[in-house]
């Protein structure tokens, strides 16, 4: 009888339901941080784990964004992405110690934002208003800004005596001046390709930082407070 009742109440598989719930929670977390919520102190491992999951979500979305972009640009889209252009942020994370590498992640997020905005502006002129590419580009901007703020909060907690410089530590990259349609398509593809590569590196980097910073009994924040 009990088995019959259970069969009458179909449910999503736990793994699928959990993934759906996690995605919603991560989106809410990004949006709340983007809205300017004051940084709250959290255990080192917990805060870095949240940022890692957020990064994985954005990386997954960036892969879909790049695929959508290529489809929308026509037959030469693969060629566009293979071209080399200047003034696009490098996807590599720099720094020798954890504080420098976390700062590099933060500054890279901030550096990519104006380029994502420019690509959105360009594609708004090239795509119909109903294009899914435009909504995905807008989402990428919001997510990246949220991730930057999340990393900022962690940095302030772990390294309270190390200020964040006003300019990207790896040097600013200016958005390009007016471009023709071909140049816009190349620029957009290179930006989104490097953006995806950067997020892949952030995923690996946060795993490493979590093991380096959070497995010690005394965090870097405690060390700085005692110095």
N, C-alpha and C positions, 0 to 999 in steps of 0.2 A: 504494500500500500504506500509506504513511504517512498519507495522507488518510483511508483507511478506519479506521486505528487511532484517529485523532483523533475521528472520528465516533462511535466506540464508547465514548468517555470524555466524556460531556456535562458541561459545567461551567456554573456561573452566569455571566452576563455580568460582565465585570470591574467595571463601574460599580456593579452591584448588590452584588457581593461586597465591594467596597471600602466601600460605604456601610454594609453590615452590620457589617464589621470595625470601622469607625470608630465606629459607635454603641456597640459593646461596649467599645471602648477608652475612650470618653468616660464611659460609665457607671462603668467601673472607676476612672477618674481621680477622678470625683466621690466615689465611695464611699471611696476611699483618703484623700482630703482630709477627708471627714467623720469618718473614724475617728481623726483627730488626727495625721496624719503631719506631721512637722516640715517647715516650709517649706524647699525647696531652691532655691538660686540658679540661675536659668535666664536665658538671653539674653532681653532685653526683648521682642523681637518674638515669640520662641517662646512665652513665658508668656502674653502677651496674645492670641496666636493660639489657644492652647489654651482660654483663657477665652471667647473669641469663639465657638469651636465648641461649647463647653459651653452657652453661652447660646442658640445656635441650636437645639440639641437640646431644651432646656427650653422654649423658646418654642414649638416644634412640638408638644411634649407638652401645653403649656398650652392650645393651640387645641383639641386633642382633648378635654382635660379640660373646658373650657367647654362644648363641644358635648354631651358626655356629661351634664354637669350639667343643661343645659337640657332634654334629653330626659327626665331623671328627675324633673323638677319639674312636668310637666303642661303644659296648653295655654297658660297665662299666662306661660311662662318668658321670652319676649321682653320682656314688659312689666316683669317683675322687674328685668331688667338695665338698663332705661332709667331706673329710679328713682334718686333722689339721696339718699344717707344720709351722716351724719357719721362721723368716727372710722375711716375706711378710708384707708390710705396713698395719697397722690397718686402717680400714675405718672411724673410729671415729674422729671427729674434736674436738680439745682441746682448752682451753683458757677461761678466765673469762670475758674479755672485748672485744669490737669489733676489736681492733687492733691485739690482740693475736689470735683471731679466724680467722681473715683474713690471718694472717701470717701462721696459721696452714693449711689453704686451700692451700696456695702457696707451702708450704714445702711438703705437701702430693702429690701435682702434680709432683714436682721434684723427690720425693721419688719413685713414681710409674714408672717413665720413664725408669730407668735401668732394671726394672723387665719386663716391656712390651718389651723392646729390647731383653732381654734374651729369653723370650717366642717366639718371632719372630725368633730368631736364631735357637732355638730348633725345631720349627715347620717347618722351611725351610728344615731341614734334614729329616723330617718325611712326608712332604706333597709334592705333585707334584707342579712344578713351576706355573701351571695354577690355583692352589687352591685359591678360593675366601678368605679363611681364612688369607692367607698371606697379601693380599692387605688390608683387614680390620684391621689387626694388625698394618700394617704400617700407616694407616690412624689414628688409635687410638694414636699412638706415636706423630704424627704431631699435632693432635687436642689438646692433653694434653699439649704439649709444648706451643702451642698458648694460651691456657687457663691460664697456669702459668704466661706467660708474661703479659696477660691482667690483672690478679689479681695483679701482681707486679706494674703495672702502677697505678691502683686504690689505692693501698697501699701507694705508694710514694706521691700521690696527697692528700690523706686524712691524712696521718701521716708522713709528711716530715722530722720530727726530730727523727723518730724511724727507725734506720737502719735495713736492712734485714740480719740476720746472714748467714754465708757461708754454714753452715750445717743445715739440717732439724731440726726444733725446737723440734720435737718429737723423735729425734734420728735417725741416718741413719740405713738402712736395707741393708745388703749386698746381692748380688745375689748369688745363690747357686753354689758350685763347680760342677764338672762333675757328671752327673746323668744318670742312666739307663733309658730306654724308659718309663717304668712304672712310675718312679719318675718324669720324665719330664711331663707326661700327668697329674699327680696329681698337680704338681707345677703350670702348666699353667692354669688349671681350677680354682685353689684357687686364683691365681693372678687376673684373669678376674672377678671372682665372687666378690672379695673384691673391685676391681676397680669400678664395677657397683654400689656396695653398697655405696662407697665413693661419687660417683657422685650424688646419690640420696640425701645424706646428704648435699652436697654442694648446691643443689637446694633449700632445705629448709633453709639452713643457709644464703644464699644470700638474700632470701626474708626477713628474720629477720633483717639482717644487713641494708638492704635498709630502713626499717621502723625505725630502731634505729638511723642510722647515717644521713639519708637524710631528715628526717622530721623536723629536728631542724633548726632554723634560722641561727645559727652559727655552722659551720661544725667543725669536730675535727681538720682539717687543720688550720682553723682560730684561734682556741683555742691555738694550738701549736705555731702559729706565734706570738701570743700575750704574750706567757709565757716567 
